[in-house]
Structures are given as structure tokens and as C-alpha cells.
Amino acid sequence: MNREAQIKSIAEDSKLSINNRIEKILSVHDEVDGDTDEYYVLGCTVFETIRILLLSDNYEDCHLDDLLMCNCMLAEAYKHTSQSWRIAPLAREVYDKLIGSLTRKTERLHTHVQVLGRVCDCLRGTGHPRLMMRLLGMQLRYEKSLPEPDQEELEEIVDTLYRLSLLTKCDTWLQPVEADVAALLGAEKMEEIKQKPGIGSLAVDPVEYTEEWENIIDEVEARVSEELADEPKGMGFCFTYWHVKEGILQEYGIKWRSPKRMNPRVMFD
């Protein structure tokens, strides 16, 4: 019996409690070497299954952290298997579950900070700057609430949040933490960011920071992935990917310039 079939069999074993099923499913995942392609491919099945089990168990607060961590692990599996369009719904659920529920229990707070940080990492580059800002604002508040906040982490959070607010021309999620941003970055750094708010070394088409883009990008990425499912993913694939993506975006009335067009002097392979 292959591992996917094993997981399905365990999940359907009603003689076992939900917790026992989850433990057995995780033990199957542990049989695979970590941080490998196989580990993340199997991780999609593992954490999709665990998520269904958790949601079917009428969970209360005692299961909340399990669901949050499951979403985090599933988002990481999707990122490593190039399924970017599946990440935002998980990130939204994390935000919705944590909004207005800042815990005073240090151990749980550490878990929530870890989840927020890892989910934000998965969300980067998926085309959801406004969702990213919401999560960063929450991550900032949670990190600050730790007994010993990580100063470097705080500065990185506000740096990204401030850049995104400038790039999107949307300060909705900046305003509640503006004083923290100013205190952590300082006037000189904020002015420097204003002059060059871009994230990373490559230029990006500004359309990627619009609400219009954010509303359709997951559907577009899913369609691109389906169309290129049988395409070899070797050298030169990025050009095929950009070409197909550009064509599908045109169907939505969006004119988009690929990284190659935005960075004509950069060599891509």
C-alpha cells in the first residue's frame, strides 16, 4: 500500500480517535526525509487530510492551535509544490481565527507568532499585498506582546509593511501601527524607503499591487498551472510560464509586463 492510500485508510478508521488518526498520519509523513520534493508532495496530502479531520471534529479553542499549525504546514507544502493559488485562503483563515484573540499565555503566543511568520513567508510573491499587510500588522502586535520581542524581526515586519503600503497606495493596515513603524524605522529610513519602495532587486509591474490583480491572481495561477501541467519544468520554462500567464491575464482585461520585460538587462533561464 502506498503512503497516500495508507493516509486515506487511517483517516477513515472510525475505531480510532481523531487525535490517534492524526498521530498515525504524521508518522507516515515522518517516514520521508524532510525538506525533499517527496516530503512536500506528501505533505499536501497529509495536511489536507488532517485539516479535514480537525474541521470535522467540532473543535473549540483546544483545537484552534492545531488548525493554525496545520494551515501553516499546508501552506509551506503548497509553496514548495508550486501551488501558490492555494495559499491565500489558508492565510485568510489564520487571520480570521486570530483577529481579536491575542492570548496572554506565553506558549500559545509563541505558537501564534510562529504561525503568522511562516504563513507570511509563504504568502510573499503570491500576489496578495493587502492580505499580506493585514497579517504583518497582526504579526507586529503579536511579536511585540512576547516577553522578549525579537527586535530584528520587528524591524523586518515594519519595513515590509511600510513598503507595501507605498506600493499599493493603501494605508488601511498601516494606520493602526503607524507609531510603531515610525519608531522602529526612524525618519531617515522611512524617507529612504519612500524613494525606493520596491521589494527585492527586480522591478515589478505596478499592476501587481492593485486590488484588481489581487482579486483574480489565484484563479489565473490555477489556470496557468493546469495549462502547463505536462510542460517540462527545466531551463527556459519561466518564459513559457510568463507567456501563458500574460495571455490569460489579457482575458481578464489586465495588461501585464513580465519580469523579463520589466528587467531587460537581467538574464533569466
Short mmCIF file of the C-alpha atoms (twelve columns), coordinates in Angstrom:
data_MODEL
# 
_entry.id   MODEL 
# 
loop_
_atom_site.group_PDB 
_atom_site.id 
_atom_site.type_symbol 
_atom_site.label_atom_id 
_atom_site.label_alt_id 
_atom_site.label_comp_id 
_atom_site.label_asym_id 
_atom_site.label_seq_id 
_atom_site.Cartn_x 
_atom_site.Cartn_y 
_atom_site.Cartn_z 
_atom_site.pdbx_PDB_model_num 
ATOM 1   C CA . MET A 1   0.000   0.000  0.000   1 
ATOM 2   C CA . ASN A 2   1.479   3.388  -0.976  1 
ATOM 3   C CA . ARG A 3   1.639   6.229  1.514   1 
ATOM 4   C CA . GLU A 4   -1.337  8.149  0.078   1 
ATOM 5   C CA . ALA A 5   -3.505  5.042  0.378   1 
ATOM 6   C CA . GLN A 6   -2.170  4.494  3.914   1 
ATOM 7   C CA . ILE A 7   -3.192  8.012  4.904   1 
ATOM 8   C CA . LYS A 8   -6.656  7.587  3.404   1 
ATOM 9   C CA . SER A 9   -7.117  4.294  5.271   1 
ATOM 10  C CA . ILE A 10  -6.053  5.823  8.588   1 
ATOM 11  C CA . ALA A 11  -8.303  8.864  8.121   1 
ATOM 12  C CA . GLU A 12  -11.328 6.615  7.513   1 
ATOM 13  C CA . ASP A 13  -10.662 4.334  10.514  1 
ATOM 14  C CA . SER A 14  -13.564 5.268  12.789  1 
ATOM 15  C CA . LYS A 15  -12.256 2.934  15.512  1 
ATOM 16  C CA . LEU A 16  -9.503  5.451  16.187  1 
ATOM 17  C CA . SER A 17  -9.996  8.837  17.825  1 
ATOM 18  C CA . ILE A 18  -9.297  11.973 15.787  1 
ATOM 19  C CA . ASN A 19  -6.056  12.512 17.722  1 
ATOM 20  C CA . ASN A 20  -4.881  8.948  17.114  1 
ATOM 21  C CA . ARG A 21  -5.635  9.226  13.404  1 
ATOM 22  C CA . ILE A 22  -3.669  12.456 13.198  1 
ATOM 23  C CA . GLU A 23  -0.710  10.920 15.055  1 
ATOM 24  C CA . LYS A 24  -0.647  7.913  12.715  1 
ATOM 25  C CA . ILE A 25  -0.887  10.135 9.628   1 
ATOM 26  C CA . LEU A 26  2.011   12.264 10.867  1 
ATOM 27  C CA . SER A 27  4.058   9.104  11.493  1 
ATOM 28  C CA . VAL A 28  3.616   8.176  7.810   1 
ATOM 29  C CA . HIS A 29  4.908   11.634 6.856   1 
ATOM 30  C CA . ASP A 30  7.878   11.190 9.193   1 
ATOM 31  C CA . GLU A 31  8.989   8.179  7.147   1 
ATOM 32  C CA . VAL A 32  10.003  10.560 4.345   1 
ATOM 33  C CA . ASP A 33  13.221  12.580 4.502   1 
ATOM 34  C CA . GLY A 34  12.479  16.190 5.422   1 
ATOM 35  C CA . ASP A 35  12.936  19.134 3.055   1 
ATOM 36  C CA . THR A 36  12.747  16.972 -0.069  1 
ATOM 37  C CA . ASP A 37  10.334  17.137 -3.008  1 
ATOM 38  C CA . GLU A 38  8.685   13.913 -1.840  1 
ATOM 39  C CA . TYR A 39  8.273   15.334 1.676   1 
ATOM 40  C CA . TYR A 40  6.346   18.382 0.444   1 
ATOM 41  C CA . VAL A 41  4.296   16.496 -2.167  1 
ATOM 42  C CA . LEU A 42  3.193   14.018 0.502   1 
ATOM 43  C CA . GLY A 43  2.747   16.949 2.899   1 
ATOM 44  C CA . CYS A 44  -0.091  18.264 0.723   1 
ATOM 45  C CA . THR A 45  -2.000  15.003 1.238   1 
ATOM 46  C CA . VAL A 46  -1.038  14.775 4.912   1 
ATOM 47  C CA . PHE A 47  -2.123  18.245 5.959   1 
ATOM 48  C CA . GLU A 48  -5.165  18.404 3.682   1 
ATOM 49  C CA . THR A 49  -6.338  15.212 5.402   1 
ATOM 50  C CA . ILE A 50  -5.533  16.451 8.902   1 
ATOM 51  C CA . ARG A 51  -7.312  19.717 8.176   1 
ATOM 52  C CA . ILE A 52  -10.483 17.823 7.199   1 
ATOM 53  C CA . LEU A 53  -10.261 15.753 10.398  1 
ATOM 54  C CA . LEU A 54  -9.835  18.831 12.583  1 
ATOM 55  C CA . LEU A 55  -12.730 20.667 10.967  1 
ATOM 56  C CA . SER A 56  -14.987 17.621 11.267  1 
ATOM 57  C CA . ASP A 57  -14.322 17.337 14.986  1 
ATOM 58  C CA . ASN A 58  -16.402 20.394 16.030  1 
ATOM 59  C CA . TYR A 59  -13.247 21.794 17.565  1 
ATOM 60  C CA . GLU A 60  -13.195 24.504 20.202  1 
ATOM 61  C CA . ASP A 61  -10.236 26.551 21.409  1 
ATOM 62  C CA . CYS A 62  -8.309  23.387 22.322  1 
ATOM 63  C CA . HIS A 63  -8.084  22.532 18.613  1 
ATOM 64  C CA . LEU A 64  -7.502  26.066 17.322  1 
ATOM 65  C CA . ASP A 65  -3.720  25.929 17.528  1 
ATOM 66  C CA . ASP A 66  -3.726  22.535 15.786  1 
ATOM 67  C CA . LEU A 67  -5.712  24.033 12.902  1 
ATOM 68  C CA . LEU A 68  -3.448  27.091 12.710  1 
ATOM 69  C CA . MET A 69  -0.303  24.967 12.603  1 
ATOM 70  C CA . CYS A 70  -1.923  22.635 10.066  1 
ATOM 71  C CA . ASN A 71  -2.687  25.627 7.825   1 
ATOM 72  C CA . CYS A 72  0.925   26.761 8.228   1 
ATOM 73  C CA . MET A 73  2.368   23.357 7.253   1 
ATOM 74  C CA . LEU A 74  -0.076  23.018 4.360   1 
ATOM 75  C CA . ALA A 75  0.818   26.495 3.068   1 
ATOM 76  C CA . GLU A 76  4.505   25.509 3.136   1 
ATOM 77  C CA . ALA A 77  3.736   22.298 1.239   1 
ATOM 78  C CA . TYR A 78  1.794   24.290 -1.379  1 
ATOM 79  C CA . LYS A 79  4.650   26.786 -1.714  1 
ATOM 80  C CA . HIS A 80  7.228   24.055 -2.308  1 
ATOM 81  C CA . THR A 81  4.987   22.273 -4.823  1 
ATOM 82  C CA . SER A 82  4.268   25.495 -6.778  1 
ATOM 83  C CA . GLN A 83  0.583   25.723 -5.854  1 
ATOM 84  C CA . SER A 84  0.623   29.404 -4.930  1 
ATOM 85  C CA . TRP A 85  -3.100  29.904 -5.605  1 
ATOM 86  C CA . ARG A 86  -3.967  27.643 -2.651  1 
ATOM 87  C CA . ILE A 87  -2.076  29.675 -0.034  1 
ATOM 88  C CA . ALA A 88  -4.199  32.833 0.359   1 
ATOM 89  C CA . PRO A 89  -7.352  31.037 1.628   1 
ATOM 90  C CA . LEU A 90  -5.282  29.408 4.367   1 
ATOM 91  C CA . ALA A 91  -3.693  32.758 5.258   1 
ATOM 92  C CA . ARG A 92  -7.123  34.422 5.450   1 
ATOM 93  C CA . GLU A 93  -8.358  31.728 7.788   1 
ATOM 94  C CA . VAL A 94  -5.334  32.192 10.061  1 
ATOM 95  C CA . TYR A 95  -6.057  35.919 10.189  1 
ATOM 96  C CA . ASP A 96  -9.769  35.425 10.831  1 
ATOM 97  C CA . LYS A 97  -9.126  32.909 13.624  1 
ATOM 98  C CA . LEU A 98  -6.619  35.135 15.400  1 
ATOM 99  C CA . ILE A 99  -8.182  38.577 14.989  1 
ATOM 100 C CA . GLY A 100 -9.270  39.941 18.351  1 
ATOM 101 C CA . SER A 101 -7.965  36.936 20.296  1 
ATOM 102 C CA . LEU A 102 -4.499  37.951 21.495  1 
ATOM 103 C CA . THR A 103 -3.651  35.371 24.140  1 
ATOM 104 C CA . ARG A 104 -1.835  36.106 27.409  1 
ATOM 105 C CA . LYS A 105 -0.414  32.594 27.593  1 
ATOM 106 C CA . THR A 106 3.233   32.815 26.554  1 
ATOM 107 C CA . GLU A 107 3.463   29.349 24.998  1 
ATOM 108 C CA . ARG A 108 0.366   29.887 22.841  1 
ATOM 109 C CA . LEU A 109 1.566   33.365 21.912  1 
ATOM 110 C CA . HIS A 110 4.851   31.903 20.680  1 
ATOM 111 C CA . THR A 111 2.873   29.414 18.562  1 
ATOM 112 C CA . HIS A 112 0.730   32.172 17.058  1 
ATOM 113 C CA . VAL A 113 3.768   34.342 16.286  1 
ATOM 114 C CA . GLN A 114 5.465   31.376 14.621  1 
ATOM 115 C CA . VAL A 115 2.389   30.593 12.536  1 
ATOM 116 C CA . LEU A 116 1.977   34.219 11.420  1 
ATOM 117 C CA . GLY A 117 5.624   34.496 10.423  1 
ATOM 118 C CA . ARG A 118 5.673   31.264 8.446   1 
ATOM 119 C CA . VAL A 119 2.360   31.953 6.712   1 
ATOM 120 C CA . CYS A 120 3.600   35.432 5.730   1 
ATOM 121 C CA . ASP A 121 6.720   33.843 4.236   1 
ATOM 122 C CA . CYS A 122 4.515   31.532 2.156   1 
ATOM 123 C CA . LEU A 123 2.308   34.421 1.041   1 
ATOM 124 C CA . ARG A 124 5.205   36.501 -0.293  1 
ATOM 125 C CA . GLY A 125 5.178   36.702 -4.063  1 
ATOM 126 C CA . THR A 126 1.702   35.192 -4.469  1 
ATOM 127 C CA . GLY A 127 0.062   38.489 -5.466  1 
ATOM 128 C CA . HIS A 128 -1.766  39.362 -2.240  1 
ATOM 129 C CA . PRO A 129 -0.192  42.573 -0.874  1 
ATOM 130 C CA . ARG A 130 -3.293  43.723 1.041   1 
ATOM 131 C CA . LEU A 131 -3.749  40.378 2.742   1 
ATOM 132 C CA . MET A 132 -0.036  40.415 3.476   1 
ATOM 133 C CA . MET A 133 -0.352  43.819 5.169   1 
ATOM 134 C CA . ARG A 134 -3.202  42.591 7.366   1 
ATOM 135 C CA . LEU A 135 -1.099  39.645 8.511   1 
ATOM 136 C CA . LEU A 136 2.017   41.779 9.027   1 
ATOM 137 C CA . GLY A 137 0.084   44.219 11.204  1 
ATOM 138 C CA . MET A 138 -1.136  41.309 13.299  1 
ATOM 139 C CA . GLN A 139 2.316   39.737 13.411  1 
ATOM 140 C CA . LEU A 140 3.741   43.033 14.657  1 
ATOM 141 C CA . ARG A 141 1.244   43.227 17.524  1 
ATOM 142 C CA . TYR A 142 1.801   39.602 18.497  1 
ATOM 143 C CA . GLU A 143 5.605   39.855 18.326  1 
ATOM 144 C CA . LYS A 144 5.514   42.989 20.498  1 
ATOM 145 C CA . SER A 145 3.445   41.089 23.081  1 
ATOM 146 C CA . LEU A 146 6.118   38.448 23.607  1 
ATOM 147 C CA . PRO A 147 8.101   38.656 26.875  1 
ATOM 148 C CA . GLU A 148 11.257  39.219 24.782  1 
ATOM 149 C CA . PRO A 149 10.348  40.524 21.301  1 
ATOM 150 C CA . ASP A 150 12.863  39.966 18.507  1 
ATOM 151 C CA . GLN A 151 13.973  43.477 17.531  1 
ATOM 152 C CA . GLU A 152 15.343  42.370 14.177  1 
ATOM 153 C CA . GLU A 153 12.063  40.609 13.369  1 
ATOM 154 C CA . LEU A 154 10.061  43.701 14.334  1 
ATOM 155 C CA . GLU A 155 12.141  45.892 12.042  1 
ATOM 156 C CA . GLU A 156 11.754  43.459 9.145   1 
ATOM 157 C CA . ILE A 157 7.972   43.332 9.642   1 
ATOM 158 C CA . VAL A 158 7.516   47.102 9.624   1 
ATOM 159 C CA . ASP A 159 9.928   47.530 6.715   1 
ATOM 160 C CA . THR A 160 7.833   45.215 4.529   1 
ATOM 161 C CA . LEU A 161 4.545   46.645 5.776   1 
ATOM 162 C CA . TYR A 162 5.635   50.197 5.010   1 
ATOM 163 C CA . ARG A 163 6.906   49.293 1.544   1 
ATOM 164 C CA . LEU A 164 3.654   47.523 0.685   1 
ATOM 165 C CA . SER A 165 1.591   50.483 1.869   1 
ATOM 166 C CA . LEU A 166 3.529   52.715 -0.510  1 
ATOM 167 C CA . LEU A 167 3.424   50.296 -3.436  1 
ATOM 168 C CA . THR A 168 -0.317  49.670 -3.078  1 
ATOM 169 C CA . LYS A 169 -1.123  53.293 -2.129  1 
ATOM 170 C CA . CYS A 170 -3.219  51.755 0.651   1 
ATOM 171 C CA . ASP A 171 -2.539  52.657 4.285   1 
ATOM 172 C CA . THR A 172 -5.579  50.953 5.835   1 
ATOM 173 C CA . TRP A 173 -3.457  48.409 7.706   1 
ATOM 174 C CA . LEU A 174 -0.569  50.798 8.284   1 
ATOM 175 C CA . GLN A 175 -2.544  53.415 10.223  1 
ATOM 176 C CA . PRO A 176 -3.187  51.322 13.382  1 
ATOM 177 C CA . VAL A 177 0.554   50.612 13.774  1 
ATOM 178 C CA . GLU A 178 1.966   53.808 12.254  1 
ATOM 179 C CA . ALA A 179 3.574   54.917 15.512  1 
ATOM 180 C CA . ASP A 180 5.396   51.579 15.803  1 
ATOM 181 C CA . VAL A 181 6.553   51.795 12.191  1 
ATOM 182 C CA . ALA A 182 7.943   55.296 12.728  1 
ATOM 183 C CA . ALA A 183 9.657   54.315 15.995  1 
ATOM 184 C CA . LEU A 184 11.245  51.171 14.578  1 
ATOM 185 C CA . LEU A 185 12.333  52.542 11.197  1 
ATOM 186 C CA . GLY A 186 13.118  56.160 12.027  1 
ATOM 187 C CA . ALA A 187 12.560  59.185 9.792   1 
ATOM 188 C CA . GLU A 188 15.733  58.697 7.750   1 
ATOM 189 C CA . LYS A 189 14.975  55.071 6.882   1 
ATOM 190 C CA . MET A 190 11.340  55.883 6.072   1 
ATOM 191 C CA . GLU A 191 12.454  58.608 3.667   1 
ATOM 192 C CA . GLU A 192 14.906  56.192 2.067   1 
ATOM 193 C CA . ILE A 193 12.135  53.632 1.567   1 
ATOM 194 C CA . LYS A 194 9.856   56.303 0.096   1 
ATOM 195 C CA . GLN A 195 12.446  56.967 -2.605  1 
ATOM 196 C CA . LYS A 196 12.783  53.245 -3.442  1 
ATOM 197 C CA . PRO A 197 9.861   51.267 -2.013  1 
ATOM 198 C CA . GLY A 198 10.422  48.210 -4.221  1 
ATOM 199 C CA . ILE A 199 10.816  44.791 -2.613  1 
ATOM 200 C CA . GLY A 200 13.720  42.719 -3.887  1 
ATOM 201 C CA . SER A 201 16.195  43.512 -6.618  1 
ATOM 202 C CA . LEU A 202 13.865  43.096 -9.610  1 
ATOM 203 C CA . ALA A 203 11.387  45.662 -10.935 1 
ATOM 204 C CA . VAL A 204 7.738   44.555 -10.814 1 
ATOM 205 C CA . ASP A 205 4.824   45.739 -12.931 1 
ATOM 206 C CA . PRO A 206 2.785   48.092 -10.676 1 
ATOM 207 C CA . VAL A 207 -0.398  46.291 -11.723 1 
ATOM 208 C CA . GLU A 208 0.649   43.517 -9.310  1 
ATOM 209 C CA . TYR A 209 -0.113  45.842 -6.383  1 
ATOM 210 C CA . THR A 210 -3.671  46.653 -7.448  1 
ATOM 211 C CA . GLU A 211 -6.860  45.226 -5.940  1 
ATOM 212 C CA . GLU A 212 -7.877  44.123 -9.424  1 
ATOM 213 C CA . TRP A 213 -4.816  41.883 -9.579  1 
ATOM 214 C CA . GLU A 214 -5.314  40.547 -6.065  1 
ATOM 215 C CA . ASN A 215 -8.905  39.580 -6.846  1 
ATOM 216 C CA . ILE A 216 -8.082  37.376 -9.828  1 
ATOM 217 C CA . ILE A 217 -4.484  36.186 -9.454  1 
ATOM 218 C CA . ASP A 218 -5.268  32.869 -7.738  1 
ATOM 219 C CA . GLU A 219 -7.701  31.895 -10.475 1 
ATOM 220 C CA . VAL A 220 -5.143  32.908 -13.094 1 
ATOM 221 C CA . GLU A 221 -2.312  30.935 -11.477 1 
ATOM 222 C CA . ALA A 222 -4.514  27.843 -11.221 1 
ATOM 223 C CA . ARG A 223 -5.335  28.106 -14.928 1 
ATOM 224 C CA . VAL A 224 -1.666  28.587 -15.856 1 
ATOM 225 C CA . SER A 225 -0.697  25.543 -13.821 1 
ATOM 226 C CA . GLU A 226 -3.372  23.421 -15.476 1 
ATOM 227 C CA . GLU A 227 -2.371  24.541 -18.957 1 
ATOM 228 C CA . LEU A 228 1.325   23.820 -18.314 1 
ATOM 229 C CA . ALA A 229 0.834   20.600 -16.337 1 
ATOM 230 C CA . ASP A 230 2.637   18.498 -18.964 1 
ATOM 231 C CA . GLU A 231 5.289   21.086 -19.798 1 
ATOM 232 C CA . PRO A 232 8.886   20.180 -18.770 1 
ATOM 233 C CA . LYS A 233 9.952   22.418 -15.881 1 
ATOM 234 C CA . GLY A 234 13.587  22.718 -16.951 1 
ATOM 235 C CA . MET A 235 15.655  25.621 -18.235 1 
ATOM 236 C CA . GLY A 236 13.610  28.190 -20.134 1 
ATOM 237 C CA . PHE A 237 10.318  27.203 -18.512 1 
ATOM 238 C CA . CYS A 238 9.930   30.686 -16.998 1 
ATOM 239 C CA . PHE A 239 9.464   32.191 -20.482 1 
ATOM 240 C CA . THR A 240 6.703   29.729 -21.333 1 
ATOM 241 C CA . TYR A 241 5.090   30.357 -17.957 1 
ATOM 242 C CA . TRP A 242 5.156   34.152 -18.413 1 
ATOM 243 C CA . HIS A 243 3.796   33.904 -21.955 1 
ATOM 244 C CA . VAL A 244 0.818   31.767 -20.895 1 
ATOM 245 C CA . LYS A 245 0.183   33.902 -17.818 1 
ATOM 246 C CA . GLU A 246 0.231   37.088 -19.908 1 
ATOM 247 C CA . GLY A 247 -2.320  35.632 -22.311 1 
ATOM 248 C CA . ILE A 248 -4.698  34.522 -19.550 1 
ATOM 249 C CA . LEU A 249 -4.425  37.899 -17.798 1 
ATOM 250 C CA . GLN A 250 -5.480  39.596 -21.036 1 
ATOM 251 C CA . GLU A 251 -8.740  37.630 -20.844 1 
ATOM 252 C CA . TYR A 252 -9.374  39.456 -17.555 1 
ATOM 253 C CA . GLY A 253 -8.566  42.800 -19.150 1 
ATOM 254 C CA . ILE A 254 -5.198  43.124 -17.421 1 
ATOM 255 C CA . LYS A 255 -2.103  44.181 -19.331 1 
ATOM 256 C CA . TRP A 256 0.918   42.781 -17.536 1 
ATOM 257 C CA . ARG A 257 4.621   43.072 -18.168 1 
ATOM 258 C CA . SER A 258 6.638   40.005 -17.218 1 
ATOM 259 C CA . PRO A 259 9.852   40.171 -15.140 1 
ATOM 260 C CA . LYS A 260 11.796  39.913 -18.406 1 
ATOM 261 C CA . ARG A 261 10.045  42.980 -19.826 1 
ATOM 262 C CA . MET A 262 10.448  44.890 -16.582 1 
ATOM 263 C CA . ASN A 263 14.133  43.942 -16.268 1 
ATOM 264 C CA . PRO A 264 15.501  43.843 -19.839 1 
ATOM 265 C CA . ARG A 265 19.145  43.803 -18.709 1 
ATOM 266 C CA . VAL A 266 18.691  40.780 -16.436 1 
ATOM 267 C CA . MET A 267 19.411  37.271 -17.729 1 
ATOM 268 C CA . PHE A 268 16.687  34.721 -16.927 1 
ATOM 269 C CA . ASP A 269 16.768  30.976 -17.517 1 
# 
